[in-house]
Amino acid sequence: MAFPFENKDPVYETMSLLRDYQKEFISDPILNEIRKPSSDMMNVVSAGTGSGKTHTIVHNIIPTIFKEDLADIVIFTCPNDASLEDIESLVSAWLPESGNPDDLALVYMKDAFGNSSVNMRTFSGPTIVVAHPTAISQNSALFKKLGKKYRIVGISDEAHIGLQSRGAEEYMVAYGYPSYVTSEDDGAWLNTILGMGANTWFLITATPRNTVKNSSWMKLLSVCPKEKTLEFHSCNRGINFYPVAEYSELIEELVLEQEAEYQEMKDIHAKYGLEIAKAIIGIQGMAKGSFASSHEIYDSFPARDYRGKVAIVVSKRKEIKGLSRNNTNQQYGSGGSQPKAAELFDGLSDKTKDVYIVIATKHLDNAVNIPSMNLLISTNIRAASNDLSVTASVEQFMGRANRFPKVKGISNMREAVAAKLKAIKDGVPKEIAERWFEVTFGYTIFLPDTPQNRAGAEAFCKNQTLSVDGWKDYLNTLESDILINGSSENVLDVASSILRRVWGGIKSPWAQPGDLSYKNEKGCLCERCPRDENGVPQCAATFHALGYTEEEYFESLDVNHKNGDHTDNRPENLETLCANMHRAITKREKHATNLQYRNNIVNIS
């Protein structure tokens, strides 16, 4: 076989680069299982929304499978047509163009419910099948034949509705409501997979269903901890609940507020040069004919004010409606045709395109590639399920806001924090820099106040992201780490500015009144900062590089109470720390909230 990257090594190396967590928790477990299967069970890999699952599959796992000759056919399924279009485009970009039947070929089965023209002759050589899951089950007999003749590896990106249950009982456990399909169709998709005899099959999902627990036919292969992905997420500014009857007034008010915030950011960009992202609003309505439907919400926007700025995604084929009133279809479609969902979602964050409000039904639960979605509103009460442990649909919806925004020169949260610190150092007022950071890199979500949505929001903060307070602690720790250990910016310049401008000089931000005799235990060096080969802590080296004397460095050091008890002055409970490390530890270990011993915390904001 002529491997597609054979003569494109630089391209392959670039495309296959992974973040550490993508390699450790997604790529390596899957590839190792393919190389040496440990069982014939379906393998479930759990990785949160925005963790780069699709990127890892398309740019690393599938190419490696063919490069190492681990399979003849790779079947890649996704229940979202918009995602399929993205995936088909990505795969097509690196396929060979020779037309040689021995080369790797692509079979794209996007029509979920129509007749397919594929047959056994289609698979004359190594092949990637990109398909809606239903296209596979509709061609069950064909794929079962293929399973007997070829080595097949299957990968499902997110769960098709029939993938994690084998019957009515498991369906109820997985989805919280009875199956709507007939008994003869129930489990058709899963039966196709199990009957295919694939060497290995993988489900990669942000929300494994409850049926994975104690299953006899699927196992949890790997779980990516959310702490590994936070640096590449937007931060949670607030999750709010409202009476659904007030949805119309709420949406109008929130849209106006969002527009005002975006104008505020554009003014900041014009005055201070801080880069910003296009503000995107996602609104999830109910089905047509229902209360608070997507159509009702769309029709509520005055045409004179929002012509060409609002799009609605509601059809079964996921075509975009409502764009013909302006030139938006030319902006997003090809040749002036009405665009598909993938084209709209991909272009939402593009500042040269008009649409910034997208209204959808269920499609917003699993839409892909929507960075900068910093306001999400749902009117879905999710009353179909009374099982509050079934939270996947809420988590999937809220996950649309998780993706890091498209901001020029800033690709993750560490770089965003460093940019904020540099802005302050360069003279941007601290309150302006903080406001820019909050709006540009954060999101807000509004949900109808129902037990199902509250349970889903709680699961989202537990499984996918952090609470508002959790994000504050994380960002404070990240800021301290940047000041101590450096960033992509000149850490010496940033540290010098922050020490003088934010803290008003070299002193501890956690200074306390009362018995200060413990300060007699202070040493000459920070005990926690990493040290060089001469035993000099990085914080001391930074102070010396900035021109501070030994005496000034000593004066900046603090004595930390390890257990957070400010009255426990035993020598073994005390340690010498620099102000930055003291601040980071106090935040991380929540000493500042220990009100029994710390009633007079100094506010440094």
N, C-alpha and C positions, 0 to 999 in steps of 0.2 A: 504493500500500500504506500502511496506517496502521501506522507503526512503533510498537512497543509502548512505547518510552520517550518518545514524542512529547509526552505531557503529564506526564511523570514525570522532568523533567530533574534535580532534586536526587537522586532515587533512582538515575538512570543515572550521574550523576557519582560518587556514592558507590560503586556496584557496580563501576564500570569503573576505579577507582583501582588502579594496579599499583605494585609495587616496581620500582626502576630496572632490576634485572636481568631481571625478567619482561617489561618493555617492550623492552629492548635485545636479548635473546636468544630470546624466544619470540614475543611479539605482533608486533613490527615486522617481523621476517623473514617471518613467515607472511602478514601482511596485504600487505606489499610484493610478495610472490610472487603473491598472488591478483590484485592490481591490475595487475601486469605479469609474467605467467609467463615464466620464463627457459628452460623446457624442458617436455617432457611426461613427465618422470620423476617418480616418487613422491619426495616431499621428507621427509627424516628430520630431526627436531629433537631434540637430546639435552639433557635437563635432569634433574638428579639427583632422587632420591626426596625428597619433602618440599619441593620448590621451588615448589609452587603451580601445577602445570601445568593441572589441572582448573579451578581458580579462574580462571586466565587465559583459558582457552578459553571457559568459560561466561559469565563476566562482562565480557569485553572483546572477544575475537575474534569470536564469533558475533554479538553485537549490532552490532559495527562492520560486519560483512559485510552485514547487512540494512539498516543505516542508510545505507551508501554504495551500496546496490543492486548488490552485487558478485556475487550469486547468487540463483537462484530456490529452490533446495533446498540445505540444509546437512545432510549425513549425519554424525552423530557416533557412532562405535562404541567400545565398550569390552568386553573379554572377561570382565569381572568383574561379576556380577549385582548385587553390593552397591554397586559404583560406579554402575551404571546407575540404580539406585533413587535414589541421591543426586542424580545429574545430572538425572533426570526431575523431581525435586522442585524443584531450583534453577531449571530452565528454566520450569516451570509457574508459579513465583512471580511472574515478570515478564511473562507472556503476557497479551494483552488478553482481556477477557471479553465482548466485544460480540457474538460469534457471526457477525460479518460475514465472508463467505468471502474478502474481500480482506485480512483481517487475517492476521497471522502465526499459523500453526497448528503443533501438535506431534503427531507420530506416534511412539508409544512401542512398540517391538517388543522386548519383554523376553523373549518365549518363543523361546529359541534353536533348539529342535528341533521345535516344533509347527507346525501350519499357521497361516498368517497371513491375516487378513481384509483386508489392504490391497490396493488395486488402483489403476488409473490415476485413477479418480474421486476417490480419497483426496487427490490432489495438485491441488486446484482453485486453490490460491493459494500464496503463499510458505510454505515448510514447513521445520521442523526435524525430522529423523528421529533419534531416540535409539534405538540398537539394539545388540544383541549381534551380533558379526560374522557368526555363523552364520545369523542371521535374514536378513542381506543375501544371503549365498550361496544360502540356501534359496529365495530369491525372485529368483534371478539374472536370469531373463527379464524380469521386471517392471522391475528397476532398469536393465537395458540399454535398455529402451524409454524410460524416463525420461531417460536420458542423451542420447538423440537429440532430445528435445523441450525439455528445460530445461537451464539453466546449473546445474551441480552442483559444490559444493565438499565434499570429504570430509576428515574429521579423525578419526584413530584415536588414542585415549588409551591408550597402552601396546599392546604387540604381541600380536595374536592369533597362535596357534601356526602358522598358515599364511601369515602376512603377509610374512615376510622371506625366503621361499624359494619358488622356482618349480618345484621337482622334488626327486627323491630325493637328488641330489648336493648341491644347495644346502641341503636340509633337514639333512643330516649336518653340514655346515659350521656352520649356524646353531644347531643344538640338541645336537650331539655324539652323537646316537644315530639309528638308522634311523627313517623315518616309519612310523607305525602305521596309517595310512589306506591304502585301496586306491588303485591307480594312477588309477582314474577320478575319485576324489575328491581326489587329491593336487593341491593348488594351486587348488581350486575357489573359495576365498575370494579369492585374488589374481587369478584369471582374471575373476571378477566385476568387480573394481575396474578392471582394465585394459580389460575389454570395455565398461564403462559409458560411457567417453568423458568422464569428469569433467574439468572445467576444470583443477582442481588437487586433489591428494590429499596429506595430511600425516600422518605418523606421529610422535607426540610420545612419547618413551620415555626412561626413565632408563638403559636398557641396550641400545643398538643392537647387533644381532647382527653376527657377523663377515662375513656376506654383504654388508653395506653397503659394505665396502671394495672398490674397483675394480668396482663393479656397473655394468651397462649399463642398468639400468632403475630404479634409485633412487640418490639423491644425498644427502649430508649437508649440509643447508641451514644449520644453526646448532648450535653447542655452547655451553652455558652453563657457564662455569668454576665449579668447586665453591667457589672462594674467594669468589665473589659471594653464596653462599647460606649460608655457615657461621653467620652471625649469627642465622639463623632455624632452626638445628638444635639438638638436644640434643648433649651432648658424650660422647665415647667413654670410658667408665671402664675397659673391658677386654673383650677378645675371647678366649675360652678354649676349649680343645679337651679332650674327655674320651673314654674308652673307651665306646662305645655300649652295651656289655653292662651298664654300671653306671648306665643312665639312670634306673631307678626310684629308687634310693637318692639319686642326685644331685638329681632333681626334688624329692623330699621335703625334702632338706636346704636347697635353694635357696628353696623356698616359705616355709619357716620363717624363714630369714634375711631374706627380703623383708618378711614380716609384722613382724618385729622392727624392721627399719629404718623401716617406715611408722609404727609406734607411736612410735619415737624422734622422727620428724618431727612427729607430732601433739603430743608433749610439748613440743617446741621451739616449735611454733605457740602452744600454750597459755601458755607462760612468756614468750616474747619477741615474739609477735605476727607472726612471719614467715609469710608465706603459703606454702602447700604444695599439691602436686598429689596426686590420688588415685593410688596405686601400682598399676600394671597389669602383669600377667604374661601373656605370650603363649607357648604351648607348641605346637610343631609336631610332630605324630606321623605315623606311616606309615599307609597304607591299611588298612582293616579286614581282618583275617586275617593281616596281616604282623606281624613282630616289632616291638615298640615302637609299636604302632598307637595312633591317637588314642583308640579305644574302651578299650583296655587302660589307658591313662594316665587317662582319665576315671574308669574304674571303680576306680582305685587310691585315689581321694580318699575318705576316710571320710565317709559321708553325714551322720553326726551333727555333724561339724565343718565341713563345707563345703556344707551344704544351701542351694541357691539362690545360692551364691557362684561356682560353676564352670559354664561353658557349653561345649558342644561343637558345632562347625560342620563337618559332614561330608557332608551329603546333596548330591545333584546339583543340587537346587534351592536349596541353601545355606540351608535352614531351620535354626533353632536347635533342638537336642535337649537334653533333660535339665533344662528349666526348669519343668516342670509340678509338681515336688516342692514348689515354693514359689510365692510370688506374683510371681515374676520375669517371667512371661509378661505379667501385667497391667502391670508397670512398663515393659516394652519394646514389647509389641504394642499393637494398637489394638482396643479393645473386648474385651480378654481373650484375643484370638487369639494363637497361637504366633508370635513375632516373626520377621522375616527377618534376614539377616546385617547389612544396612545399619543396621537399628534397634539391633541389639546393639552394633556397632562404634561407632556415633555416640554411644551412651550409656555406653560403658565408662568414660570419664573423669569422668562425672557422679557426684559424691560421694553423691547421694541414692539412687543405684541400687545394688543388691546385688552384682552380678557384678563381679569384678576379676580372674578367671582365665579366659582363653579358650583352648580347645584346638581345633586345626584341622589339616587335612592341607595340601593345596596352597593352600587359600584364604587362609592367612596370608601367602603370598608377595605377594599383590596386594590385600590389604584396605586400605581407605582410612579416613582420619579416625580414627586411633587415637593421639592425643597421649598422653603420659605412659606409653608402653609402655617402662618402664625395666628390665624383665628379659625377655629372649627366650631360649627354650630350644628346640633342635631335636633330633629323633632321626633325622632324614633323613640317610642316608649318601651319597645322590646318586650311587649306583654305576652308574646307567644310562649315564653319559657317561664315557669315558676321555680325552676331549679336555680338558685342564686350561685351555685358553684359553676354554672355554665356561663362563662364570661368572655368567650373568644370574640364574638361579634363586636362587643364594646371595645375590647382591647385593640382589635384590628382597626376599627374606626379611629380611635384616639391615636393610634400609631402613625396615622398620616401626618401628624404634627411633629413626629420625632426626628424627621430627617433634617440634617444640618442645612442651613440656608445657603444659597449661592451668593457669596460676597467676594468680590475681587480681592485676591491675595490672602484670603483667610479660608482654610479648609477644615478646621476643627476647633474645639473649644479652647484648647491651650493657646492656639494662635490668636483667638478672639480676645482672651484675657490679656495676652501680651500686647495686643494692639491697643486695648483700653489703657493699660499702664503707660505705654509709650505716648499715647495722646495726652495723658495728664502731665507727663514729663515734658512734652513739647509745648505746654501752655494751655491746653484745652481745659476749661473749668471742670473740676471733678464731677459736679452734678450733671454737666452736659455729657461727659464721657460715660458716666454710669447710666444715664437715660438712653444714650445711643446703644449701649451694650444690651440693656434690658429689652428694648423694643426689637432690635435687629436679630438677636439670637434667642429670643424666647417666644413662647406661644401661650394662648389662652383657649380654653375649651368650655363650651356651654352645652349641657345635657338636660333633657326633661327630668324632673325630680321623681324618679321611680326607684323601687328597690333594685331592679335589674341594672339600671344605669349606675347606681351607687356602688353595687357590688363589682361591676365591671371597672369602674374608676379606681376602686381600691386595689383590684387585681392588677390594673395597668401600672399603678405606682409601685406595686410590689414586684412585678415581674419584668416590666419593660423600662421603667425610668425611676425617678425619685419624686418625693413630695416637694412642695415649694420650699419648705424648711430644709429638706435634704439637699436640694440644689444649692441653697445658700451656703450650707456647710461645705459642700463639694467645691464650689467656686472659690470660697475663701481659702480652702486648703490648696487648691490649684494655684491661686495667686501667690500664696506663701512659697510654694514649691518653685514657682517661676523666679521669684525674687532670690531664693537661696541657690537653686541649681541652674538657673539660666533658661533661656528660651531662644527662639529664632532671632530675637532682637538683642541689642547690646545690653546685657543684664547689669553691667556696672552703671551705665547711664540711668537705666530705669530704677535700679535700687537706690541710687543717690537721690533721685527726684522724689521717689515715694517716701523715703525716710524723712526728707525735709518738708514735703508739701502735705502729705496725708497725715503723718503722725506728728507734725509740728516739731520735729527734732528727734534726736536719738534717745528714746526712752521706751519703756515697756508699755504696750497698750493695755496690759492687764494689771497695772499697778493697783495695790489695795491698801486701804488704811488699816490701822490696828497694830497688833504686835508684829514688828518688823525684825525681831531678833534673828529670824531664820536667814536674813540676808547676810549674816556673818559667815554663812556656809558657802557663799558664792566663790566659785573657782575663777580661773583666768581664761578658760576656753569653753566654748560650747561643747557639750558632751554628746550631742546627737548628730550634728552636721557631718557629712562625709569628710575625710581627711586625706591630704596628699601624702606622698612618700615620706615627707618630713614631719608628719603628724600635725600639720596646720589645718584647722577646719576651713571649709570653703568660705564660711561667713567672715572669718578673720582675714582671709586673703582678699575678699571683696572690700572690706573696710580699709585695708592697707592700700589697695589699688586706688581707692577713692581719695586717699590722702589723709585719712583719719589716723590719729596717734594710738599707741597701745592703751593709754589712759582713757581715751574716748571710746575705744572698743570695750574696755572693761566696764565703763559706766553704762554701756548699752546692754550688758548681759543681765539676765533675770535668774531668779531661783524659782524653779517649778516644783509644785507639790504633785508628786506622781499620781497619787490617788484622788486628786481633786479636792481634798479636805484642807482648807487653808489654815486650819488650826492644828494640823498634825505636823509638827516641826521636828519630828525625829530625823536624824541625819540620813538614815536609809530611805526616807520618803522625799528627800530633796535632791535636785539635780540642777546643774548650771546649763542654761540655754540662751541662745541669742534671741532677740525679740521676735524675729520671723518664725523660728522654730517653736518658740513658746506659743505664739499665736496659732500656728497650725495645729499643735497638739491640743491646745485648749479647745479649739473648734471641733477637731475630730473626736476627742474623747468627751465632749460636751461638759467640760468643767465649768464653762460660763453659765450653764443653766442650773448648776448645783446651788440653788438659792439658800440652802441651809448654811452654807459657808461663804457665799459670794453675793452679798446683797448690795454691793456698791461698785459694780463693774463700770469701768470707764468707757463711755461711748466714743469711739474714734471716727464715726462717720460724719 
